[in-house]
């Protein structure tokens, strides 16, 4: 017999109900007299387990648990962009108005502004047949983004009534749909979707276009495709958050979803401040016009941290379904995994490696598999690119979260503590990083940048690899014993490392670099290398070539050549020929 849902035990964010209940698995519930938001995560014959997404201090046994009849959902509609939410999609500015700087318990505020009027253009008429995911209205959400109001993927049918274009609130009825069973459905500007279920698509497409970031080491050496998944692992202080900020600011995605999952409050404050001040280079509008932030700081309830990742990816999928290219920055998935570990421990589950639950790999795969370049239900193409930061303790990449993340991502940007401490940013180690997207993107680089782009990239990778081998010898016996051709390799590798891979986020010419400039920089550096190889083969000492100052000039071209005067790079190539021609004529 099903009894009343009464709290029996409380263990941190985990609440148990004794006896059989009317609740179902993954159902959203309201816990206690404060109506805290929770979710059913376990049902047994004599016990039901709920995880609570709010602070359970003051909760007592005997208080009621009320089911909602649906899963934990997010509200999707105009007003999401430029907003800041917590892990369960509660708008933080509205919460601050009600409770001040710290979030109160059981506070129920509308996700979207229910009083704001939107200028809506209705695109359907009576008698139109609609299937799931089709667009029936549009409104200008921000100056940059047109919000396309779509039918829920679970609905289809015929429009039986419709209102004219005009100003409407998010909950106003725009049209009425009759499904095949004759039931009527009111169509408004918003819809709900469960966060743990991926939104359906028509077809998964090949990933053949790069996510252009303007960061040379990413775009040239280790590119990520639109719809791909990349991991940024690195210990404390290696620049994970700053790297993600750069990618969020400059990548060519239409929509940015930034999830601060378990991060320090001051870092989230910095992100909020920087994003609100930054101007989008393509539109000269504030970057917040195409950004949504999910802030779940380390002092917020641990269970909400676990939900924040799914909230973020669902918002990204929603905008993908409109035909936009979205990028989600998850900072950091290690904090999310730690939340899983804490809840698993309170549930007394059998721990696996380092105390993480045995289902950690499957949860990571569920998240990263939601990336992709898709043909969406409306007929357009859209993508979700996931860039997840990982924070291994002590920079130990053999720990479970990093190792399992590598299984489900095809791009790995390994941050190096030594590079970060040497002020080499981005501190991505070129020897430990890789991208499996290069082969699939080769045709795009050939057609859109230059036929030699990938060939130059491979040569630069080869020089860097050779340098790392030579440095092992140098450590043992010194650089003086090396032949001149190997000394030249070490010198040109320095130019590549300092002049090409190192990038200054605070320099207006270097914070963002177009692919054309990246290609011309590679061309100039490799041209210098090939000319010097010929001279060295004529027995000219490398020291003589270095004394020309060309190597130092090559390092500085990233600053000296403005982004709108790329012809100066051609001038550097001509200068190289001019200065070195005398050595080639004389043979030394």
N, C-alpha and C positions, 0 to 999 in steps of 0.2 A: 504494500500500500504506500502511495506517495504521501510524504508528510510535508509540513510547512518548511520552507527554506530558512533555517535558523543557523547562525554562526555557532560552530562548536569549538574550533581552535584557530588561533592566530599565530603565525610564525613569520614576522616581518611582512613582506608583501604577499605571503601565501596564506589563504584563509580556507579552512575546511568546514564542510557542512555534513553533519552526521545523518545517516539514514538515506533512504531513496528520495530523490527530488524530481521535480518536473523540468529541470534544466537540461539542455542538450550541449554536446561537445562544441567548443569554440563560440558559445553564445556570450554576447555581451550582457553583463549584469550590473546592477546597482547595489553596492554593499553597504550595510549599516544605515542608521538613521540619517547620516550625512550624505547618503547616496554617492559613495565613491565609485568611480568607473572601474570595472573589473572584467575578467574574461575566464570562462570555464576551460581549464586545461587538463582535467582528469575526472573520469566518472567511474566509480566502482559500485558494486551492489549495495554497500553500506556507507559509502563516503563519496562526496563530490569535492574537488579541489578547484579553487579560484585564485588567479593571480590578480592583484589589485594594482592599478596604474597610478595610484595616489598614495600619499603618506597615511599609514594605518595607525599612527599614534592616537590613542584615545578610543580606538575601536574595541568593543567588548563582546564576549560570547553572549548569545541570546538575541543579538540584533538581527533584523531580517536581511535576506538577500532576495532582490526582485529581478526576475528575468526580463529581458527586453524583447525576446522573440526573434532577434536577428544577430548576426555576427558583428564584431567590431568593425565599423565602417568609417570611411571618410566622406565628407560632403564635398562634392565637386561642382564648381560653378564659377561665374565671374566674381573677382574679388580675392582670388587666391594669390595672384602675383602682387609683389610689393609688400606682402604681409609676412608676419613672423609668427610661427606656431610652436607649440610644445610637441612632445612625442606622440600625443593622441589628438592632434589637430585642434587644439584650443588656441585661439588668437591671444598671444601674450599682451599686446597693447590693451585689449579689452579687459583681460584679467588684472592688469596693473591698475586700471581705472577702478575696479571693484575692490581689490585686496591690497594694493600697494606693491612694494618691491618684491615681496615673497608671495608665492601662489597659495591661496587658501584652499581648504579641502571642500570637495563637493560643490565647487562653483560651476554653475551651468550657464555658459554664455553661447550665443549663436556663433557658429564657425564663420559664416559670411555675414556681412552687414545687411540686415533684413529691411532696412529703411531706405537704402540708397537706390535711386532710380537709374536704370541703365537704358540707353537708347538702343532699342532692339529692332533689327530688320528681320521680319518673318519671311522664310524662304519656301513655305509650303502652302498649299491651298486644299480646300475640302475635296476629298476623293483621292488624294495622293496616297499611294502605297509606300510605307516606310519599313525598312528592315533594320535590325539592330546596328547601332553605330552610325547611322546616317544623320546628316546635319539638317536641322529644321529651322534654325535661327542663328543670327550672328549679332555680336555687340563688340564695340571697341573697348577692351578691358583696360589697356594702357595705350600710350601713344605709339608703342612699338608692336603690340600684340593684339590681333583680332581674335576674340574668343568665339569659337564655333560651338554652338549648343547642340549636343548630339543626343539621339535616342539611346536609352540604355541598351547595351548589347543583349540583354535578356528579353527585350520586347520587339514585337513587329506587328504590323496591322495597317489599318486605313484611318486617315484623318477624317473625323466626322464634324469637327468644328474648329475654327481657327480665328484668332484675333488679328487685327491690323498691326502693322509696324508702329512702334511708338515707345513711350517710356514705361518700363515695368520694374517691379521689385523682384528679387530672386525667387520668391515663393508664389508669385502671381502666375495664374494659368495662361499659357500662350496658345495652347491647342489641346484638343481631346482626341485620343487614339482609341479605336476599337480593335481589339485583337481577334484572332480567328474563333475564339470561344464566345465572342460577343460581349466580353467584359470591357468596360471603359477605363481608360487611364488618363489622368490629368498630367499634361506635359508642362513643366515649369522651366525656369532657367537653370535649375540644379538637379543633381541626382546623387545617390549614395552608392558606394562600392566597397565590398569587404577588402581590408588591406592585405590579407594573406592569400588572396586568390588573384593570379595574373589576369589582366583584362584581355579578352580574346582578340585575335587578329585574323586576317584572311590568309596571309602567307609570310613565311620568314624568307627574306631575300639575302643574297650574298653581300658580304661587307667589302665594298670595293672603293669607298671614298674615305680619306683620312679625316680625323677631327683635327683641323688646323689650329694650333695653339699659339704660334709665334715664338715658341721656346725651341731653340735650335737643337738641343740634344734630344728633345721629344720628336719634333717634326722630321728631323733628318735621320737620326740613328735608331730611335725606338718609337716609331709612330703607333698610335692607336686608331683603329678604324671607327667611323661613326657606327654605333650599334655594338661596339666592342666592350671589353671589360679589361681594366688595368688595375694593378695593385701598386701602391707606394709604401713599401715597408721601410722603417727606419727607427732607430732608437731615439731617446729623448734629445731634443736640441738639434736634430739633423735637418729640420726644415720641412716636415710633412705638411703642416698647416699652411706655411707660406707658399709652398709649391702648389697646393690645391687652390689657394687664393689667386695665384697667377693664372692657373688654368681656367678658373671660373671667370676671371676678369676678361681674358683675351681669347678663349677658344671660340670657334665659329658656330657653336650651338645656338639655337633660337631661344631656348629656355634653360636656365640654370636652377637646379634644386640643390641647395647646400644644407646638408644634415650634420649638425654638430652633436655627435652622439657621445655623451659622457666626457666632453671636453671641459677644460677649465673655463670658468665664467669670464675671465678677462680676455681669453682668446675669442670667445663668441662676441663679446663687446667690440673687440677690434674689428672682427668681420662685419658686424652690423654698421659700425662707423665708416669703415673703408668702402663698403658696398654702396652706402647712401651718398658718399661724396664722389664716387667714381663716375665719369662720363663714358658712356658706351662709344667706342671710336667709330663705329659704323653709322650711328644715328645722331650722335652728339646729344643724346638724352641720358638721364641718370640710369645707371646699370640696374637699379632696383626695378625699373619698368619691365624687366624680363627675368626677374629673380624671385624665388621664394626661399625663405630661410626656416629651417626647423631647428630650434634651439633646445637641446636637452642636456643641460650642463651636469657636471659630476655630482652636484648636491641635490639633483632632482631624484624622485623615486626610481629605483633601479629597474623595475618592470617596464616603466614608460620608455626607458632607454632601449629595451628590447623591441618595443613596438615602433620606435621612431624610424628605423631603417625601412620598415614595410610601409609606413605612412609616406615617406619620401619617394619610394619607388612607385607607389600607386599614383601620386600626383604627377610624376614624370610620365607614366604610361598614359594618363589622361590627356596631357598635352601632346604626346606622341600621336594619339588617336585623332587629333585635329590635323595631323600632317606636319607637325613641327619636329625639329631635331632637338632632343633634350639631353642634357648631361647632368648626372647626379654625382655630387661629391660627398662621399660618406667618410666622415672624420670623427672617430676612427672605428673600424670594425672590431678592433681588439677590445675596446670598451664594451661593445655590443656582446662580444663573446664572453666577457667577464660577467655581464649581466645574466647571460644564460647559465654560466657556472654557478653564480650565487643562487639563482632560483632552483637550479638542479640540486644543489646541496641542501636547500631547505626542504625539497621534496624527498630527500634521502635516496636519490637515484644512484646507481653504481657509477662511480667516476671512471673516466678513461685517462688519456695522457694529461699530466699536469692538472688533474682535477676537472678538466672540461668534460661536459657530457658526451656520451658516445655518439649522439646525433649531431654534434658540431659540424662534421663534413656535409651532412645532408642539408642543414640549415644554410650553410654558406652557399651550397650549390643552388638551392631554391632562390636565393637572393641574386647571385650573379647570372643565373640562367634567364632572368627577366630582362637582361640587356638584349639588344638585337636591332637589326634594320628590317623594318616590317612593311608589308602592304597591309594597311589598316582597313577596317570594315567600311569606312566612308569612301574607299577607293584611292585615297592618297598614299604617299609614302612618308613614313616617319621613323624615328629611331630613338632609342634610349642607350646612352653610353654611360657605363658605371666606372667611376674612378674611386677606388676604396683605399684609404690609408690603413696601414697596419702598424701597431706599436709594440714590436717584440721587446720584452724586457732584456736590458743589457745588449741590445742590437743582435740578439741570437736568432738568426733566421731559420734555425732548425726547430723552433718551438711550434706547437700544433696549429695555431691560427695562420701563421705565415705559410707553413708547408701545405695546409689544406687550401689556402687561398690560391697558391700556385697551381693547384690542380684544376681550378675553375676559371682562371684568367689566362689570357694569351699574351699579355703584355706585363712586364715586371720591371719597375723602375726602382732599383735597390739604392736607397740613400746610404751614404757612407759617412761615418762619424769623423774620420780623418779629413775628408774633403770639407765638411761643414766647419770644423775647427780651423781649417786653413783659409776660411772665408771663400771657398769655391762653391758658388751657388749657380744653378740648382746642384745640390750635392749628390747627383745621380752617378753611381759608379758604373763606368762604361764596360768594365770587365765582368761585372756580376749581373748586369741588366740584359734584357732581351725583348724582342717583339716578334711574335709569330705572324703578324699581319703584313709584313713587308712584301712577301710574294704576291698576296692578293691586291696590294695597292700599287704594284709596279706599273701597271697599265695607266692608272690615273696620273701618277707622277710623269710618265712618258708623255701623256697627252696634254696635261695642264701646266706643267712646269718646264721640263726639258728632257730630251731623250737620254741625256747622260746623267741625270740626277742620281739614279740608283747605282750606276757604275762609280760615280764619285763617292757616294756613301760607302760602298764596299771597300774602296781603296782607303778611305779614312779609317774605317774599322780595322783594316789590315795593318795600317801604320801604328795604331794604338795598341793592337795586340802584340805587334813586334816589339814596341817600346817596353811593354810590361815584361816580356821575356829578357830583353837586354838589361833592364834595371836589376834583375836578379843577379846578373853577372857583375854589374857596376857595384852592387852592395858588397860583393865578395872581394873584387880585385881593383875597383876604381875605374873611372871612365877613360883614363889616359891610355890604357892598353888597347882600347877598341880601335879598329880600323876606321878611316874617315867616313866610309859609307854608312857605318853603323852610328857614328857620332852625328851624321846628318839626320838619320832617322830619329834619334833622340831629340835633336833640335827642332825638327819640323813637328814632332809630336807635342812639344811644348807649345808651339804656335797654335796647334789644333786645340789643346787643352785650355789654354789661357785666352786665346783669341777667338775661338769658335764655341767651345762647349760651355765656358764660363759666361754667365749673362748677368747684367746688372739691372735689377728690377726698378731701381730708382733713377736710371738714366733714360731720358726721353727718347733717345735713338736706339736704345738697347733693350728696353722692357718688352717691346713687341717687334719681331722681325718677320717680314713677309717671306714667303717661300722663294720668291725671285731673288731677294737679297741673300738668303741662305745659300742658294745655288751658286750665285756669283762669288760669295765668300769662299765656298769650297773650291770653285774653279781657280780663284786667285792664289789660294794657299797651295793647291796641287800643282799649279803652273810653276810657282816658285820652287817647289820640291823637285819637279822633273828637270828644270833648268840646272839646279844645283847638282843633281845626280850626274848630269853630263859633265859638268865642270870637275866634280870630284873624280870622275873616271879618267880625267886628264892629269891626275896627280896634284891638283890644286888643294892645299890644306883647307879644311872646313873653317878654321879660324879666320882665314882671309875673307871668305864669303860672309861670315857673321859680321866682320868689321864694316861691311857696306851699309849696315843698318836696316836692310830689307826685312829681316826677321822681326825686328821690333816694330817696324811699320805695319807688317802683316798682323801682329797682335792688336794694334790700335785701330785697324780699319773699322771694327765694329762701332767705335765712337766717332771716328773721323769722317765716315761716309754717311751722310744723312739718308734717311729712308726714301726721300724724294729726289735724291741725286745719285742714283745707282751707276750712272756713267763714270763716276769717279773710281769705281772698282775696275773698270776697263782701263782707266788711266794707270792704275797700280800695276796691272799686267804689262802695259807698255813700258812703265818705268823699270820693272823687273828685267825685261828684255834689254833695255838700254844700258842699265848698270852692269849686267852680267855679260853683255856681248863682248867686252874687251877680254875677259877671261877665256871665253870660247875661242876667240881669234888667236890669242897668244898661246893658248894651251898652258897658261900659268905664267 
